Amino acid sequence: MPRGAMIDLHYGAVLRPDWSSEMVRAPHPADGSPVFTVHESLARQAASDPRYSAEPLLLLHGVGNSGAVWGPVLSSVAALGPVSAPTISPELLAGGTDDRDEAVARLVEWLAELAPPPWRLVGHSMGGVLTGLILRSHPESVSNAVLLNSPLPGTVRRLRTRDTLDRNGRALLAMKGLAQITQFGRPRLPRFLRGAELAVVRTGLRGFVHDPAALDGRVISRAILRSRTTDGIDFLRLARELPPWEAEPFASRPVTVILGDDDPLIPVSDRGDVAVSYPAADIQVVADCGHFVHLEHPGSTLDLMTRFYSKIAAA
């Protein structure tokens, strides 16, 4: 198969086989945190794609990850526009204050140093919550938003109130355990996980991924575990501390919500809550998919994003 060929028909397949070599890591100009983009030559090539728009695409990661978790799809998303995947630390959002609006304003200012707004935001999991907060308090900075497996009001209520022993609660506990284990072990993790090590990690991912056995081993090794994130526990605390937001109106911007039908953290049964905060949102459900829709079904994710942006352009 030629270099860069699309492999989008199978679960867990990567869209570009050479994705890890097409990614560039650079320091954020404000705090030196890792920002992931694509090689300049690939960016120039992507600019000729008919789907390309010059409007910046910012990809916001979830709890326990960093911008590196977008690595497997980064070079494919570049066909849609200039793309950056920054690493957001809990310290950036906490900053010694409990004022959520101030924290979001600080995040907007930090993102603006990467690319001038307005942006197209793509938020996975907790990154989707942050996207929603930016939509509400700084609508002028956002053209549209894609929310991938993003916590819906019902999920946020569970995060804030308790850890249960239902499937959602077990996934939260597994997330905490994985965050601590990988944070402790990451300096010694090999470049590739093989054999028993990879089997243990796949078992741990069973709480998040519909079929961990089918997920590409390089995605696990290079995107999930080598993400080099800040402490995921701090993000969970932050999620619990967010004031109630489900009853507050959001800006009238085009939004699409993409959910996995087998996501234990964001049950698809919660999708009725989307209308509370995003009355005009399109809701797409991907079959046989857990919490990482962009890693488990990258072809479907890119296709849904392409349709969304095409619909906006045609309006």
N, C-alpha and C positions, 0 to 999 in steps of 0.2 A: 504493500500500500504506500502511495507517495507521501512524502513529508507534508504534515498539515492536513491530511485527509480527515474528513468528518466521520466519526464513529458514534452515531447517535441513536442506534437502534436497541442497544442492550443496557440493562441495568448496570450501573456502576462504571460504565465505560467512560473514558475521557474523550473530549472532543478533539483535542490536538495532542497527539502522542508525545510531542516534545515540549509540553507546557512548562515543565520545571526549568528548562534552559531558556525559555522565552521571557521569563519573569525577571524583573530588576528590583532590587531592594535599595532604597535611598532613605536618608534621615529626613524627618519632618523639620522644616526650617525653624520652628518655634522651640521644640523640645528634644529633637533628635530621635524621636520614636520611629520605628520602621514604617515606611510607606512602600507599598508594592505597586509597581506599574509594569509596562512591557517595554522591551527593547525599542529604541527609537526607530530602527529599520522596520520592525513589525508595525509600529504605530503609523509610519508613513504608508506602508502597504495597506493597512486597514482603512486609511482615509479614502481609498478609492472604492470601497465597498458601497453598493447602492443603499445599504441600510444606515450608513454612517451619518451622524449628526455632530456638529462641532460643540454642542452643549455638553459640559462636563458630566461624567458619570462617576459618582462617589459610592463605593461599596462599603457598608458599615457591618462589621462582624458582630457575633453574639458572645455570650458568656463563655469564658474559658478558651477563647480563640484569639487570633490576631488577624491582621490583614492577610497573612499568609494562607488562611483557610480558603481564600478566594482563588488561590493559585491555579487549581485545575481548570477554572473557567475564565481566568483573567484574559488570556490571549484570544479567546473566542469572543468575549464581551467587547474587546477592543474594536471589533467590526461594527459596533453600534455607536462608538464615539470615544473621545479621550477618557481613559479610565484610570482611577486611582483607588487603592484599597489601603486606607490608613489603619494604624493600630491605636485604638482609643483606650486609655488607661482609666481605672476608677478614680485615680487622683485628679485627673483633668476635670472630671465631673463633680467630684466632691469639693476639692479646693477650699476646705475649711469653712464651708457654708452649707446650711440646710435649705437655702433658697433655690428651688428647682428652676425658676425662670432665669436666675443668674447663672446657674450651671449650664443651661441650654444656650444662653447668650455666649458663654465662654466657648462652648463647643462650636457654635456657628462661626465665631471669630477664628477659631483654630482651623476649621475646615476651609475658611476663606483664604487662608495662607497657602493652601494647596491649589485651589482653583477659584476663580471669581464666580460668584453666584450670578444668575440662578443655576441650580444643579438639578440633575436627575438623580434622586437618591434611591439606592437599593439596600434595604436593611434586612439582614437575616437575624431571626430570634430577637435578642435584646437590641440589636441594631435596628430592628423594625420599631421597637418602642421609642428609641431615640429619634428615628425618622418621624414618627408621629408627633413627638413633642416639638420638633423643629417646624413641622407643617402647621401646628397650631399657633406657636408664638412668633415664628418668623416666616410667614407664608411667602413673602416677597423673595426669599432665598431659594425657593423650591419650585420647579416647573411641574414635576410629577413624581410619583413614588411607586416603587415595587416593594411589597412586603413579603418576604419568604419565611414561612413557618414562624411568623411573628406572634408574640403573646397577645391574645385577644383579652377583652375585659375579664372573662371568667378565669383565664389562666393567671392574670395579674392578681386577681383576688386570692387565688390559691397560693401564689408565691408570697403574698403579704401575710397571710393568716396562719399557715401551718405546713408541715410536712406530713403527708398522709401515707398510709401503706397501700393505697390504690395504685394503679399503674402510673399515674401522673406523679405521685409522691415517690414511688420507687425510682422513677427516672431522675427526679431531682436529687435523691440521695446518691444515685450512681454518678450524676454529674459532679457532685461535690467530691466524691471519692476519686474520680478520674482527674479532676482539677488538681487535687492535692498530690496524687501519685505522679502525674506527668510534670507538675511543677518541681517536685523533688528529683525525679529521675531524668529530666530533660537534658542536663549537661552531659549525661553518659549515654544517651540514646544513640544507637548507631545510625548511620546514614540511611540504611534500609533495615526494616524489621523483617525477620525471617523466622520460620519454624515456630518453636514454642512461644517466643516473644510476640510474634504476630498473632498467634492463636489466642493468647491471653488478652491482647488488645481488642481483637474481634469480639471476644466474649463480653468485654466491658462495653463495647459499642452496641450490644444487643438491645440496650435500653433506649437507643436513639435511632438506630438504623433498621429499616425493615428486614434486610437480608445482609448482615455484615459479611458473610462468606462471599458474596458477589461483589463487594466493594473493592475496587482496585487497590492493591497493596501499597502502591506509590502514593495514592491519595491519603491513606492512613498515615504512612510514614512521614511524608513531606508536607502535607497540608494540615492534618489534624494534630499529630503529636509534635511535629517540629515547628509548630505555630509560634512558639516563644511569646506566650501571652503574659500579662500580669495575672495576679491571683484571681481565679474565677470566683472564689468565695466572696471577694469584695464586690464583684458585680451582682452576685445574688443578694447581698445585703442591700446594695443600692436599689435593686428591683423591689425589695420589700419596703424600702423607705419612700418610694415614689408616692406622692399623695394620690388620692382617687382621681382618675382621669377619664373613666368611661362615660361620664355624664357631660363632659365638656365638649363643646363643638369644635370641629377641626376645619381647617381652611378648605375652601372649595377648589381643590386641585385634583387632577386625574390620579386615581390610585387603583392598582390591581393587587390582589392578595392571592398568593399561591401557597397552598397547603398540601402536605402529604396526607394520604388517607389513613396512614398507620403511624402517626406521630404521637408518642405518649406524652410529650410535654405540651403540645398544642393540639388537643383532641379536635378532630374535624367537627364533632358535635357542637363545638363552641362557635361555629361560623355564623350562627344567627346573631351573635354579639357584634359582628362587624358593622352592621347597619347602624348601631348606636353611635359609633365614632366616624364611620366612613359611609354615609348613606348612599353615595353614588358609586361605590367601589365595585369593580368586577371581582368575582371570587372564582378561582380556578383550583380544582382538586386533582392532584396527580396520584394515580393508582400505584399500589405496591411501593409506597414511599414513606420513610420515617421523617426524622427531624432535619435532615440535611438534603433538601430537595435539589440544591445546586450541585451537590457531589454525587447523590444517588441517581438522579435523572438529569444530567446536565443538558442533554439535547432537548428535552421537553421544556426545561427552564428557559433556555435561550430562545426556543421557538415562541413560548408564551410572552417573553419580554419583547421579542421582535414584533409580534402581532399588536401588543399594547402600544408600542411607540409608533407603529404604522398607522394605527387607528387615530392616535393623537395628531399625527402629521396630516392625515386626510381630513380632519375635522375643520 
